[in-house]
Amino acid sequence: MIHTPWFARSLPFGIYLLFILIRQVAEKYAPSHLAEYTVPVLYPVGILCVAAALIYYWRSYEELRLEKIRTLPLLEASAAGILVFLLWINMEWDFAVMGDAKAYDPTVLAPAAFYAFIAVRMAGTAVVVPIFEELFWRSFIMRYIIDPDDFTRVPIGAFTWPSFLITALLFGAEHHLWLAGIVAGMIYAFLLYRTRHLFYPILAHGITNLLLGIYVLYTGAWRFW
């Protein structure tokens, strides 16, 4: 099982969710003087574990191999990433928010710890998260819905309405801003259909997250993180 295609694309995502759960439990039950350190400690550990899983399975991710970068898809990916970022920060409507966002403000940390945490957080959100989320949602789940028996037989970028809609809805449900998440999932999927390669949705996703990280640092809107 450990070397099956579905496991290789699910494990990094599962590790990330596990560390979110661990953080939530720690924040709830840890002593008050320790609770504020759960995010700056557990996030770096979690993202490093996810990165380790991606590195371990890297050779099995055939959909990440790219012979050359094409100019038009590169521009489309950049535009998609910017568009999703602009939509994300402007779709924080009451009905489109799920649950209460618990914003962690890293400015409570000492300067050295603050800059170290921000560096890891930016690397995680702009590089690691786009890779494992696109592998899970747009490579695995989208193709699994089309062919549950062997999703690897489905070409990257194959379109069906069920796979498109279900994946977008599930992607939205993963996020606090669920409507923005659904729209983002649709845009990344359209990009995948246009380019037929997972590199470009990963790039767009990374640009979105990078811009969002810069926006958070500039405005102090920590709720977006």
C-alpha angles and dihedrals in degrees: 000000000000091000098042117118095242093051093049090054095041103044098071090049091047092050090052092051091046092057091048088055092047090051092050092050092046093049090051100045106024118101112269093249090056101038093080090062097054095090099044090048104036099039095060091044091049096047091048090052090050091048090050091054091049091050092048092054097033096112091055094057097092091166090067095060111107125182095194139351114246118218100223096048088046090056091044091051091050092049091047092051092051092045093052090048092053092047092046096057092043100047098068092124120154095244091047095056121091117204126332119310110228103208117204113210109205092191087089087073125090112266096258093047091045094055092043091051093047091051092052092042093052093046090048097048097041101039116014100038096051092050098050095038094051091045090052102040107027099029104033112020097037092051094039090059089055096046116010092177095062116354091182089073089065112088117238108264096025109154131221126151094235094051092045097048100037093048092048092050093048091046089053092048089057091063135070089228093054098177093049087048092054092049091046090050090052093049093049089048092051088052090051091051090049097048103028089216131098093218093078098053088047090052092047091047090049092050091050092051094043092052091045090052092051090047091051092050092047098046102028090234092149092167089080089063 
